[in-house]
């Protein structure tokens, strides 16, 4: 089939690469978000998907809005059979959805109908799910409500962050999307409507949501920090300054009050509403992440100080 691939971040790159390597399909164009500021210097850079497409010699379309008449005309002229999508990052209007003969097929990183929305991986971790996965489905007007072509499952590990889990899902999901395109091409796959049971929503997790409340149970704090790693980054305040936190370790003790610090030579414990946790990496303002023990030594923290 002739394909126009839509995607933007690094998580979409494995799927684009799999489709470029497929002998059964031809990727004739890539649709991605326009170049945007990134990194410490905030230099304008192309998306990871655009970089791979450029290296492969594929045409790159970067509309500010996919409803732009010029973009719709360019897309229509490509005469594509299907548009596979992975984390494109913009709403697709009906005029765009109607262009491809087999529609637009999205790779979503959850087992639909669970965790429809922008942050399925983060919410699966935050909820404490033991298993998640990825689904390919036909895009329609609703939020991730279209009929499903196929799924793959993935066990969530106790030390998974959103970053590590998304990396595994992006790789297994790439194979799923390639197989889905094969099945659509030969007519062996039929999309099945989603169940009306088990629907859950996964809205974007913002910076305010990533603040650690030490009055919560330790297991919730552990899941919150892992769900917010690497983005938007979990944080708390210490001496009226915001510090970022990496994943913590559950200690199994309950010796400290919520937010109270217990400084030991081997590490730094923090009290919660239940069991204490041991800090992993800590990033003070303007500095690089460092082990909790190094941070405590540098800040000369006595026992009893608190994170807020």
C-alpha positions as CSV (number, residue, x, y, z in Angstrom):
1,X,0.0,0.0,0.0
2,X,1.0,3.6,-0.4
3,X,1.3,5.1,3.0
4,X,1.6,8.6,4.5
5,X,2.9,8.2,8.0
6,X,2.0,10.7,10.7
7,X,4.0,11.0,13.9
8,X,6.3,13.3,15.8
9,X,8.3,12.1,18.9
10,X,11.0,9.5,19.4
11,X,8.3,6.9,20.3
12,X,7.0,7.0,16.7
13,X,10.4,6.4,15.1
14,X,10.4,2.5,15.5
15,X,7.1,2.3,13.6
16,X,8.2,4.5,10.8
17,X,11.5,2.5,10.5
18,X,9.5,-0.7,10.4
19,X,7.2,0.6,7.6
20,X,10.2,1.9,5.6
21,X,11.8,-1.5,5.8
22,X,8.6,-3.4,4.8
23,X,8.7,-4.9,1.3
24,X,4.9,-4.7,1.1
25,X,4.4,-1.0,1.6
26,X,5.7,2.3,0.3
27,X,5.9,5.3,2.6
28,X,5.5,8.2,0.2
29,X,5.4,11.0,2.8
30,X,5.7,11.8,6.5
31,X,3.4,14.2,8.3
32,X,4.8,15.6,11.5
33,X,4.6,18.7,13.7
34,X,6.6,21.8,12.7
35,X,10.1,22.3,14.1
36,X,10.0,23.5,17.7
37,X,12.4,24.8,20.4
38,X,14.1,22.0,22.3
39,X,16.9,21.5,24.8
40,X,18.6,23.8,27.2
41,X,19.4,26.3,24.4
42,X,15.8,26.2,23.1
43,X,17.1,25.9,19.5
44,X,14.5,25.1,16.9
45,X,14.9,21.5,15.8
46,X,13.0,19.1,13.6
47,X,11.0,16.3,15.2
48,X,12.7,12.8,15.5
49,X,10.3,11.5,12.8
50,X,11.2,14.3,10.4
51,X,14.9,13.6,10.9
52,X,14.4,9.9,10.0
53,X,12.3,10.8,7.0
54,X,14.8,13.3,5.7
55,X,17.6,10.7,6.1
56,X,15.5,8.2,4.1
57,X,14.7,10.8,1.4
58,X,11.0,10.9,2.2
59,X,8.9,14.0,1.7
60,X,8.1,15.7,5.0
61,X,4.8,17.7,5.5
62,X,4.7,20.0,8.5
63,X,1.3,21.8,8.6
64,X,0.7,24.0,11.6
65,X,-2.9,22.6,11.5
66,X,-3.9,19.6,9.4
67,X,-7.1,21.5,8.4
68,X,-5.0,23.8,6.2
69,X,-6.3,23.7,2.6
70,X,-2.8,23.6,1.1
71,X,-1.9,20.6,3.3
72,X,-5.1,18.8,2.4
73,X,-4.5,19.4,-1.3
74,X,-0.9,18.0,-1.0
75,X,-2.1,15.0,0.9
76,X,-4.9,14.3,-1.6
77,X,-2.4,14.5,-4.5
78,X,-0.3,11.7,-2.9
79,X,-3.2,9.2,-3.5
80,X,-2.4,7.2,-0.4
81,X,-4.1,4.0,0.6
82,X,-3.7,4.4,4.4
83,X,-2.2,6.7,7.0
84,X,-0.6,5.0,9.9
85,X,-0.3,7.3,13.0
86,X,1.8,7.2,16.1
87,X,1.7,10.2,18.5
88,X,1.2,12.8,15.8
89,X,0.1,15.5,18.3
90,X,-2.7,17.3,16.5
91,X,-6.4,16.7,15.9
92,X,-7.3,15.4,12.5
93,X,-10.3,17.0,10.8
94,X,-12.9,15.0,8.8
95,X,-11.5,16.3,5.5
96,X,-8.1,14.8,6.3
97,X,-9.6,11.5,7.6
98,X,-11.4,11.1,4.3
99,X,-8.3,11.3,2.1
100,X,-7.0,7.8,2.6
101,X,-8.9,4.8,1.1
102,X,-8.4,2.7,4.2
103,X,-8.5,5.7,6.6
104,X,-6.0,6.6,9.4
105,X,-4.9,3.8,11.7
106,X,-3.5,4.9,15.1
107,X,-1.1,3.0,17.3
108,X,-2.2,3.8,20.9
109,X,-0.1,2.7,23.9
110,X,-2.8,1.0,25.9
111,X,-5.2,-1.9,25.7
112,X,-8.2,-0.1,24.5
113,X,-10.8,0.8,25.8
114,X,-8.5,1.4,28.8
115,X,-6.7,4.7,29.0
116,X,-8.0,6.6,26.1
117,X,-6.3,10.0,25.9
118,X,-3.0,11.7,25.8
119,X,-1.0,9.9,28.6
120,X,-1.9,6.2,28.6
121,X,1.5,5.0,29.8
122,X,1.7,7.4,32.6
123,X,-1.8,6.6,33.9
124,X,-1.2,2.8,33.7
125,X,1.8,3.3,36.0
126,X,0.0,5.8,38.3
127,X,-2.9,3.4,38.7
128,X,-0.6,0.5,39.5
129,X,-1.6,-1.7,36.5
130,X,0.3,-4.9,36.2
131,X,-0.2,-5.3,32.4
132,X,-0.6,-2.8,29.6
133,X,0.0,-2.9,25.9
134,X,-0.6,-1.2,22.6
135,X,-3.6,-1.2,20.2
136,X,-4.0,-0.3,16.5
137,X,-7.4,1.2,15.7
138,X,-9.2,3.1,13.0
139,X,-9.4,6.7,13.8
140,X,-12.9,8.2,14.0
141,X,-14.4,11.4,15.4
142,X,-14.3,10.3,19.1
143,X,-11.3,10.2,21.5
144,X,-9.6,6.9,20.8
145,X,-13.0,5.2,20.3
146,X,-12.5,3.6,16.9
147,X,-12.7,-0.1,16.2
148,X,-9.5,-2.1,17.0
149,X,-7.4,-4.1,14.5
150,X,-4.9,-5.7,16.9
151,X,-3.2,-5.6,20.3
152,X,0.1,-6.6,21.9
153,X,0.5,-6.9,25.7
154,X,3.4,-5.8,27.9
155,X,4.0,-6.6,31.6
156,X,4.7,-3.6,33.7
157,X,7.8,-4.1,35.8
158,X,8.2,-2.8,39.4
159,X,10.9,-0.4,38.4
160,X,9.4,0.8,35.1
161,X,9.2,4.5,34.5
162,X,7.1,6.1,31.8
163,X,10.2,6.3,29.7
164,X,11.3,2.7,29.9
165,X,7.8,1.3,29.5
166,X,7.1,3.6,26.5
167,X,10.4,2.5,24.9
168,X,9.4,-1.2,25.1
169,X,5.9,-0.4,23.8
170,X,7.2,1.6,20.9
171,X,9.2,-1.4,19.8
172,X,6.5,-4.0,20.1
173,X,4.0,-1.5,18.8
174,X,6.1,-1.1,15.6
175,X,5.7,-4.7,14.8
176,X,2.0,-4.5,15.5
177,X,1.5,-1.6,13.1
178,X,3.5,-3.3,10.4
179,X,1.3,-6.5,10.8
180,X,-1.8,-4.3,10.8
181,X,-0.9,-2.7,7.5
182,X,-0.2,-6.2,6.1
183,X,-3.6,-7.4,7.3
184,X,-5.4,-4.4,5.9
185,X,-3.6,-4.8,2.5
186,X,-4.6,-8.4,2.0
187,X,-8.0,-8.1,3.6
188,X,-7.3,-10.6,6.4
189,X,-7.9,-8.0,9.2
190,X,-11.3,-6.6,10.2
191,X,-11.5,-3.9,12.9
192,X,-13.6,-4.9,15.9
193,X,-15.7,-2.3,17.9
194,X,-14.3,-1.5,21.3
195,X,-16.1,-2.8,24.4
196,X,-18.2,-0.4,26.3
197,X,-16.9,-1.9,29.5
198,X,-13.5,-1.0,31.1
199,X,-13.4,2.5,29.6
200,X,-10.9,4.8,31.3
201,X,-9.5,8.2,30.4
202,X,-5.8,9.3,30.5
203,X,-5.6,13.1,30.3
204,X,-2.2,14.8,30.0
205,X,-0.2,15.0,33.2
206,X,1.0,18.5,33.8
207,X,3.7,20.0,36.0
208,X,1.2,20.7,38.8
209,X,0.1,17.1,38.7
210,X,3.7,16.0,39.1
211,X,4.2,17.6,42.6
212,X,4.8,15.0,45.2
213,X,2.4,15.2,48.2
214,X,4.2,13.5,51.1
215,X,0.9,12.9,52.9
216,X,0.1,10.2,50.3
217,X,1.0,6.6,50.9
218,X,4.5,5.6,49.9
219,X,3.4,3.2,47.1
220,X,1.4,6.0,45.5
221,X,4.4,8.3,45.7
222,X,6.6,5.6,44.1
223,X,4.1,5.2,41.2
224,X,3.6,9.0,40.8
225,X,7.4,9.6,40.4
226,X,7.8,6.7,38.0
227,X,4.8,7.9,36.0
228,X,6.3,11.4,35.7
229,X,9.8,10.2,34.7
230,X,11.2,11.6,32.4
231,X,8.4,14.1,31.7
232,X,7.0,16.3,33.1
233,X,9.4,15.3,36.0
234,X,8.2,14.8,39.6
235,X,9.1,17.5,42.1
236,X,8.9,18.8,45.6
237,X,10.2,21.9,47.5
238,X,13.1,22.1,49.9
239,X,14.1,25.4,51.6
240,X,11.6,27.2,49.4
241,X,13.2,25.9,46.1
242,X,11.8,23.4,43.7
243,X,13.8,20.2,43.3
244,X,13.2,17.4,40.8
245,X,13.1,13.8,41.9
246,X,14.0,10.5,40.2
247,X,12.4,7.2,41.2
248,X,12.5,6.3,44.8
249,X,12.9,2.9,46.7
250,X,10.3,1.7,49.2
251,X,12.1,1.0,52.5
252,X,9.5,-1.1,54.4
253,X,9.9,1.1,57.5
254,X,7.6,3.7,59.0
255,X,9.8,5.8,61.2
256,X,9.4,9.3,59.7
257,X,6.6,11.9,59.5
258,X,5.3,12.8,56.1
259,X,8.0,14.8,54.3
260,X,10.5,14.4,57.1
261,X,14.1,13.6,56.0
262,X,16.2,10.9,57.6
263,X,19.8,11.4,56.5
264,X,22.1,8.4,56.7
265,X,25.5,7.7,55.2
266,X,24.0,5.2,52.8
267,X,21.1,7.4,51.6
268,X,18.2,9.7,52.4
269,X,14.8,8.5,53.6
270,X,11.6,10.5,53.4
271,X,8.5,9.9,55.4
272,X,5.1,9.4,53.8
273,X,1.6,8.5,55.1
274,X,2.7,4.9,55.2
275,X,6.1,3.4,54.6
276,X,9.2,5.5,54.2
277,X,10.9,5.9,50.8
278,X,14.5,6.3,49.9
279,X,15.4,9.1,47.5
280,X,17.0,8.2,44.2
281,X,18.3,11.1,42.1
282,X,17.7,14.7,43.2
283,X,18.2,17.7,40.9
284,X,18.4,21.1,42.6
285,X,17.8,24.2,40.6
286,X,20.4,24.9,38.0
287,X,22.3,21.6,38.7
288,X,22.5,18.1,37.2
289,X,20.8,15.2,38.9
290,X,22.8,13.6,41.7
291,X,22.3,10.7,44.1
292,X,20.2,11.6,47.2
293,X,23.2,11.1,49.6
294,X,25.4,13.5,47.6
295,X,22.6,16.1,47.6
296,X,22.2,15.8,51.3
297,X,25.9,16.2,52.0
298,X,26.2,19.2,49.7
299,X,23.1,20.9,51.3
300,X,24.3,19.9,54.8
301,X,20.9,18.6,55.7
302,X,20.3,17.7,59.4
303,X,17.9,15.0,60.5
304,X,14.3,16.4,60.8
305,X,14.3,18.9,57.9
306,X,11.3,18.4,55.6
307,X,10.3,18.3,51.9
308,X,7.1,20.1,51.3
